Amino acid sequence: MKSGRTGTDVTRRAFIVGLPLAMAACTTIPLLEDPVATLYGPLPDERFPIPAVDPRYINPAFYRTTVLTPTSFTQRAGEIVVDPRNKYLYFLQPEGLSYRYGVGVGREGFGWSGVANIARKAEWPTWTPPAAMVARDPAARPWANGMPGGLENPLGARAHYLYQGGRDTLYRIHGTNAPWTIGSDVSSGCIRMINQDVIDLYNRVPVGTRVTVLSA
């Protein structure tokens, strides 16, 4: 009688279980001494050079990493799943793996959930606050006609625009100039990422990618 496990499942499980032992045995292979410097160092070649992230601003739980895809997900490889409750964005890969990033999400009353597609992407995007934000937030009023891209722009280095049925939802997956907000309920509904992380995601996902934002 077959156990129900595929050869791929067994191989992957054996690899994950055996990895710490293999690493312990190969003491001549250097480990990452500073994951923050490796993942979140400066990006001087950007149009607006991005400084390194101060490690005091990042909870290690939200470092960019590769993980096993949660078994509760029904989405397919090549799709994005955002888990607002746990503050993670997953970009699903084959073989049951995912790239996982820490995110900041909408504060109470501003959260959004549903299924959309990335209809377009932009580098150093212009930020145009919605009319409702302009009405309630005096700080947004000077930018009613748009704030040019740059380090002070709240959309950060990259933006992914979410559409449903061909219509703009006004929600984005974007960078942030406030990395200490990752892991918090802070935004006006958008999904924010550390600039280094949103650039990494931007370079991986094509226009048309399906995005599922779970309920908080």
C-alpha positions as CSV (number, residue, x, y, z in Angstrom):
1,M,0.0,0.0,0.0
2,K,1.4,3.4,-1.0
3,S,2.0,6.0,1.7
4,G,0.7,8.9,-0.4
5,R,4.0,10.8,-0.3
6,T,5.6,11.6,-3.6
7,G,9.3,11.2,-4.2
8,T,9.6,15.0,-4.3
9,D,8.0,15.4,-0.9
10,V,10.3,12.8,0.6
11,T,13.4,14.4,-1.0
12,R,12.4,17.9,0.2
13,R,11.7,16.8,3.7
14,A,15.0,14.9,3.9
15,F,16.8,18.0,2.6
16,I,15.2,20.3,5.2
17,V,15.7,17.9,8.1
18,G,19.3,17.1,7.1
19,L,20.4,20.7,6.4
20,P,21.4,21.7,9.9
21,L,23.6,18.5,10.2
22,A,25.2,19.1,6.9
23,M,26.0,22.7,7.8
24,A,27.4,21.7,11.1
25,A,29.7,19.2,9.4
26,C,30.9,21.6,6.8
27,T,32.6,24.0,9.2
28,T,34.8,25.4,6.5
29,I,31.8,27.0,4.7
30,P,31.3,30.5,6.2
31,L,27.8,31.4,7.4
32,L,26.2,34.8,6.9
33,E,27.6,36.9,9.8
34,D,25.2,39.7,9.3
35,P,22.0,38.9,7.4
36,V,20.8,42.5,7.7
37,A,23.9,43.8,5.9
38,T,23.5,41.1,3.3
39,L,19.8,41.6,2.7
40,Y,19.3,45.3,3.6
41,G,22.6,47.0,2.7
42,P,22.8,50.2,0.6
43,L,21.8,50.3,-3.0
44,P,23.9,53.1,-4.4
45,D,23.1,52.4,-8.1
46,E,19.4,53.2,-7.7
47,R,18.1,56.4,-9.3
48,F,17.8,57.7,-5.8
49,P,20.5,55.8,-3.8
50,I,19.0,53.8,-1.0
51,P,20.8,53.8,2.3
52,A,21.3,50.6,4.4
53,V,18.5,49.8,6.8
54,D,19.4,50.3,10.5
55,P,19.2,46.8,12.0
56,R,17.4,48.3,15.0
57,Y,14.5,49.0,12.7
58,I,13.9,45.3,11.6
59,N,12.4,42.6,13.7
60,P,14.3,39.4,12.6
61,A,11.0,37.7,12.2
62,F,10.4,39.8,9.1
63,Y,13.6,39.2,7.3
64,R,13.3,38.2,3.7
65,T,13.6,34.4,3.5
66,T,12.5,31.2,1.8
67,V,10.0,29.0,3.6
68,L,7.7,26.1,3.1
69,T,4.4,27.4,1.8
70,P,1.7,27.2,4.5
71,T,-0.4,24.1,3.9
72,S,-3.6,26.1,4.2
73,F,-2.9,28.0,1.0
74,T,-4.8,26.8,-2.1
75,Q,-3.1,29.2,-4.5
76,R,-0.6,28.0,-7.1
77,A,3.1,28.7,-7.8
78,G,3.5,32.1,-9.4
79,E,0.8,33.7,-7.2
80,I,1.1,36.1,-4.3
81,V,-0.6,35.6,-1.0
82,V,-0.7,38.4,1.7
83,D,-1.4,37.3,5.3
84,P,-2.3,40.6,7.1
85,R,-2.8,38.9,10.4
86,N,0.8,37.7,10.6
87,K,2.2,40.5,8.4
88,Y,3.7,38.4,5.7
89,L,3.7,38.4,1.9
90,Y,4.4,35.1,0.2
91,F,5.4,34.7,-3.5
92,L,4.6,31.0,-4.1
93,Q,7.2,28.8,-5.9
94,P,7.2,25.2,-7.2
95,E,7.9,22.3,-4.9
96,G,5.9,23.8,-2.0
97,L,8.3,26.7,-1.3
98,S,7.7,30.4,-1.1
99,Y,9.7,33.6,-0.9
100,R,8.4,35.3,2.3
101,Y,8.7,39.0,3.1
102,G,7.6,41.0,6.1
103,V,5.0,43.7,5.4
104,G,3.0,46.5,7.0
105,V,-0.7,46.5,6.4
106,G,-3.8,48.7,6.8
107,R,-4.7,49.9,10.2
108,E,-8.2,49.3,11.7
109,G,-10.8,50.6,9.3
110,F,-8.4,50.7,6.3
111,G,-7.7,47.1,5.7
112,W,-8.6,45.4,2.4
113,S,-9.0,41.8,1.4
114,G,-9.8,40.0,-1.8
115,V,-8.3,38.8,-5.1
116,A,-6.7,41.1,-7.7
117,N,-4.0,41.2,-10.3
118,I,-0.9,43.3,-10.7
119,A,-2.0,45.4,-13.7
120,R,1.2,47.5,-13.8
121,K,4.4,48.1,-12.0
122,A,6.5,51.3,-11.6
123,E,9.9,52.3,-10.4
124,W,10.1,55.3,-8.1
125,P,6.4,55.9,-8.6
126,T,4.5,59.2,-8.2
127,W,2.2,59.2,-5.2
128,T,-1.2,60.8,-5.7
129,P,-3.2,60.6,-2.5
130,P,-6.9,59.7,-2.9
131,A,-9.4,62.5,-2.5
132,A,-10.6,61.1,0.8
133,M,-7.1,61.2,2.2
134,V,-6.6,64.8,0.9
135,A,-9.8,65.8,2.7
136,R,-8.9,64.3,6.1
137,D,-5.2,64.7,6.2
138,P,-3.7,68.2,5.9
139,A,-0.2,66.7,5.2
140,A,-1.5,65.1,2.0
141,R,-3.1,68.3,0.6
142,P,0.1,69.7,-1.0
143,W,0.4,66.5,-3.0
144,A,-3.2,66.4,-4.3
145,N,-1.8,66.5,-7.9
146,G,1.0,64.1,-7.2
147,M,4.3,63.8,-5.3
148,P,7.3,62.8,-7.5
149,G,9.3,59.7,-6.8
150,G,12.1,59.9,-4.4
151,L,13.3,58.8,-1.0
152,E,10.7,60.8,0.8
153,N,7.8,59.5,-1.3
154,P,5.6,57.2,0.8
155,L,5.4,54.6,-2.1
156,G,9.1,54.0,-1.9
157,A,11.3,52.5,-4.6
158,R,8.7,50.4,-6.4
159,A,4.9,49.9,-6.6
160,H,2.7,47.1,-7.9
161,Y,-0.8,48.3,-8.8
162,L,-3.7,46.0,-7.9
163,Y,-6.7,45.9,-10.2
164,Q,-10.0,43.9,-10.1
165,G,-12.0,43.4,-13.3
166,G,-9.8,45.9,-15.1
167,R,-10.5,48.6,-12.5
168,D,-7.9,50.2,-10.1
169,T,-8.6,49.1,-6.5
170,L,-6.4,52.1,-5.4
171,Y,-4.4,49.5,-3.3
172,R,-0.7,48.9,-3.9
173,I,2.1,46.7,-2.9
174,H,4.9,49.2,-2.5
175,G,8.0,50.2,-0.7
176,T,8.3,52.5,2.3
177,N,10.7,55.1,3.7
178,A,9.7,54.0,7.2
179,P,11.1,50.4,7.6
180,W,10.3,50.4,11.3
181,T,6.6,50.1,10.4
182,I,7.0,46.6,9.0
183,G,5.1,44.1,11.1
184,S,2.5,46.8,12.0
185,D,-1.0,47.9,11.1
186,V,-0.1,51.3,9.9
187,S,-1.1,52.0,6.3
188,S,-4.2,53.3,4.7
189,G,-4.9,49.8,3.3
190,C,-1.9,49.3,1.1
191,I,0.8,46.6,1.6
192,R,4.1,48.2,2.4
193,M,7.6,46.6,2.2
194,I,11.1,47.6,3.0
195,N,12.6,49.2,-0.1
196,Q,15.2,46.4,-0.5
197,D,12.4,43.8,-0.3
198,V,10.0,45.5,-2.7
199,I,12.8,45.8,-5.3
200,D,13.5,42.0,-4.9
201,L,9.8,41.2,-5.4
202,Y,9.5,43.7,-8.3
203,N,12.4,41.8,-10.1
204,R,10.6,38.5,-9.7
205,V,6.9,39.1,-10.4
206,P,5.5,39.9,-13.8
207,V,2.5,42.1,-14.7
208,G,-0.6,40.0,-14.5
209,T,0.4,38.1,-11.3
210,R,-2.6,37.1,-9.2
211,V,-2.6,38.5,-5.6
212,T,-4.8,37.2,-2.8
213,V,-5.1,39.3,0.3
214,L,-6.5,37.2,3.1
215,S,-8.9,38.6,5.8
216,A,-7.1,40.0,8.9
